[in-house]
Amino acid sequence: MVSEQTRRLVRKRSEYLCEYCHSPEYLSPDRFTIDHIMPQSRRFLPCENSYVTVEYIRE
């Protein structure tokens, strides 16, 4: 589970854009989700740099 503080930091860092497609969050009907990426260099240690803001696409 991602803490609310980490969510705020990640969303602010990304400037409220999807970090994959760069779509702005304000154009989305839903708040963007936070994805956890695990860089090999971090060996799976959680930190705010291992998360990205992503647009949730409903299929």
DAGI-V286202 format. One record per helix or strand. SS is the DSSP state (2 for helix, 1 for strand). FROM is the first residue (numbers start at 1). LEN is the number of residues. Records with the same first field share a line. If there is no record, write none. Layout:
SS: FROM-LEN / FROM-LEN
//
This chain:
2: 4-10 / 25-3 / 40-3 / 48-3
1: 17-1 / 24-1 / 33-4 / 51-4
//
